[in-house]
């Protein structure tokens, strides 16, 4: 797998959630009436940086709220957790308390990370409160429909709630765990090939190592790996095709080297074909939802005309298919990707 570093736009704008998208979210039970909104959490007066165990800045801060706010915020956040996890059944939070609220100034959506703890056994969980961004919502929906992963989130106006995705951060995995003795490097390389292919088909950009996690599952005779995206802000925004190919980011070099060392061109093509076949199965089983998502997204402005023009030319060259030049928006490009995969798998 060839690798060259690639740069992305310095700042992608946040695209507000349109009424048509809200209707789609209501249809598929992604909307909710929330007691606490994103702006409510921004009313803190001070904050202090959170350091990791080595004393390095994590880019997260711990906000300090007025004492009079804390009870209302914590009560509202517990209700939100119940809505996210159990359709609003408050019995699941009877013995839970909000242990911590963290705020991140890095990234487009400036998320709040909420840590909730069960006081009976100290088991904890996280969830996130973010600014609602159409790009991110479309990315989450495509992840739900076209990937092997499920996502859980809610939207209320300009506020998003997201479930925590468990896994080892990609940058941590690349630095220390990728060469662990009991890990089969070929299985890791295989998963990266599939992840790379899926990102290109769905136009999920900026999958540098700190924007995905690696999930490790012991099986009866080996260990299985899955790479899962955790950041969907760069969903079909950029015009540079390499932004949608994780192999081109320098942060992913350890994974690229693993592929070069343990895979042949023949096995790379085999794994790509496996992923494309899985995509066809998902398209067929979720065709109605995909149609609804297409009908909404194709009417929205989610990038610039320059980015659309640049990307469709690059896709036409990459796939040797002039039909990409007729695409009018990013949705058309993804739809053509899927149509071509279906044709290819049928052959």
Residue pairs with C-beta under 8 A, 6 or more apart in sequence:
1 193
1 196
1 247
1 256
1 259
1 260
1 268
2 247
3 247
3 248
3 250
3 252
3 253
3 256
4 242
4 248
5 248
5 249
5 250
6 240
6 242
6 243
6 248
6 249
8 205
8 206
8 234
8 238
8 240
8 243
9 237
9 238
11 108
12 108
12 135
12 233
12 234
12 237
14 108
14 109
14 131
14 133
14 135
15 133
15 134
15 135
15 300
15 301
15 302
16 132
16 134
16 158
17 25
17 132
17 133
17 134
17 137
17 155
17 157
17 158
18 134
18 296
18 300
20 296
20 299
20 300
21 134
21 137
21 296
21 297
21 300
22 31
22 155
23 296
24 292
24 293
24 296
25 31
25 137
25 155
27 292
28 289
28 292
30 137
30 153
30 154
30 155
31 154
31 155
31 156
32 83
32 154
32 155
32 156
32 161
33 156
34 76
34 79
34 80
34 83
34 154
34 156
34 159
34 161
35 75
35 76
35 79
35 80
36 73
36 76
36 77
36 79
36 80
36 129
37 156
37 157
37 158
37 159
38 112
38 129
38 130
38 131
38 132
38 158
38 159
38 160
39 159
40 73
40 76
41 63
41 73
41 101
41 103
41 112
41 129
43 65
43 66
43 69
44 63
44 64
44 65
44 103
45 64
45 65
45 66
46 63
46 64
47 61
47 62
47 63
47 64
47 103
48 61
48 62
48 64
49 57
49 58
49 60
49 61
49 62
50 57
50 58
50 60
50 61
50 62
50 102
51 57
51 58
52 58
59 104
59 105
59 106
60 102
60 103
60 104
60 113
61 102
61 103
61 104
61 105
62 100
62 101
62 102
62 103
63 101
63 102
63 103
65 73
65 101
73 98
73 101
74 97
74 98
77 98
77 101
77 114
77 116
77 129
78 90
78 93
78 96
78 97
78 98
78 116
79 88
79 90
79 93
80 127
80 129
80 154
80 161
81 92
81 93
81 96
81 114
81 116
81 125
81 127
82 88
82 89
82 90
82 92
82 93
83 154
83 161
84 127
84 152
84 153
84 154
84 161
84 163
85 92
85 152
85 163
86 92
93 116
95 118
95 119
95 120
96 116
96 117
96 118
96 119
97 116
97 117
97 119
98 114
98 115
98 116
98 117
99 115
99 116
99 117
99 124
100 114
100 115
101 112
101 113
101 114
101 115
102 112
102 113
102 114
102 115
103 110
103 111
103 112
103 113
104 110
104 111
104 112
104 113
107 231
107 233
108 131
108 133
108 233
109 130
109 131
109 133
109 136
109 160
109 233
110 130
110 131
111 128
111 129
111 130
111 162
112 128
112 129
112 130
113 126
113 127
113 128
114 126
114 127
114 128
114 129
115 124
115 125
115 126
116 124
116 125
116 126
116 127
117 123
117 124
118 124
125 164
126 164
127 161
127 162
127 163
127 164
128 160
128 161
128 162
128 163
128 164
129 159
129 160
129 161
130 136
130 159
130 160
130 161
130 162
131 158
131 159
131 160
132 155
132 157
132 158
132 159
132 160
133 160
133 233
134 300
134 302
135 232
135 233
135 234
135 235
135 236
135 237
135 302
136 160
136 232
136 233
136 235
137 153
137 155
137 160
138 232
138 235
138 236
138 293
138 297
138 302
139 204
139 229
139 232
139 233
139 234
139 235
140 151
140 153
140 162
140 232
141 293
142 202
142 204
142 235
142 293
142 334
143 149
143 151
143 202
143 204
143 229
143 232
144 150
144 151
145 282
145 286
145 289
145 290
145 293
146 198
146 201
146 202
146 279
146 282
146 283
146 286
147 198
147 202
147 229
147 282
148 226
148 278
149 226
149 228
151 162
151 163
151 165
152 162
152 163
153 160
153 161
153 162
153 163
154 160
154 161
155 161
165 213
165 228
165 230
166 213
166 215
167 212
167 213
167 214
167 215
167 216
167 228
167 230
168 177
168 213
168 214
168 215
168 216
169 209
169 210
169 213
170 208
170 209
170 210
170 211
170 212
170 213
170 214
170 227
170 251
170 252
171 209
171 210
171 251
173 209
173 213
173 214
174 209
174 251
174 252
174 253
174 254
174 255
175 254
177 183
177 214
178 185
178 188
178 254
178 255
178 258
179 185
182 223
183 223
183 225
184 222
184 223
185 258
185 261
185 262
186 262
186 263
187 222
187 223
187 224
187 225
188 214
188 225
188 255
188 258
189 255
189 258
189 259
189 261
189 262
189 263
190 263
190 267
190 271
191 225
191 226
191 227
192 227
192 246
192 247
192 252
192 255
192 256
192 258
192 259
193 259
193 263
193 268
193 271
193 272
193 275
194 271
194 272
194 274
194 275
195 207
195 212
195 227
195 246
196 245
196 246
196 247
197 271
197 272
197 275
197 276
198 204
198 275
198 279
199 205
199 207
199 229
199 244
199 245
199 246
200 241
200 244
200 245
200 337
201 276
201 279
201 334
201 337
201 338
201 341
202 334
202 337
203 235
203 236
203 244
203 311
203 330
203 333
203 334
203 337
204 229
204 232
204 234
204 235
204 236
204 244
205 234
205 235
205 236
205 237
205 238
205 243
205 244
206 231
206 233
206 234
206 238
206 243
207 229
207 231
207 246
207 249
207 252
208 246
208 249
208 251
208 252
209 249
209 251
209 252
209 255
210 251
211 229
211 230
211 231
212 227
212 228
212 229
212 230
212 231
212 246
213 227
213 228
213 230
214 225
214 226
214 227
214 228
215 225
215 226
215 227
215 228
216 223
216 224
216 225
217 223
217 224
217 225
217 226
218 224
234 243
235 302
236 302
236 303
236 330
236 331
236 333
236 334
237 302
237 303
237 307
237 330
238 244
238 303
238 307
238 311
239 303
239 304
239 306
239 307
239 308
239 309
239 310
239 311
239 314
240 310
240 311
240 314
241 311
241 314
241 315
241 318
242 248
246 252
246 255
247 255
247 256
247 259
259 268
263 271
276 341
276 344
276 345
277 345
279 338
279 341
280 341
280 342
280 345
283 290
283 338
283 341
283 342
290 338
294 331
294 335
297 329
297 330
297 331
298 328
298 329
298 331
298 332
302 329
302 330
303 330
308 327
308 328
308 329
308 330
308 333
311 330
311 333
312 324
312 325
312 327
312 333
313 324
313 325
315 321
315 324
315 327
315 333
315 336
315 337
316 322
316 323
316 324
316 325
319 340
321 336
321 340
323 336
324 333
324 336
326 332
327 333
327 336
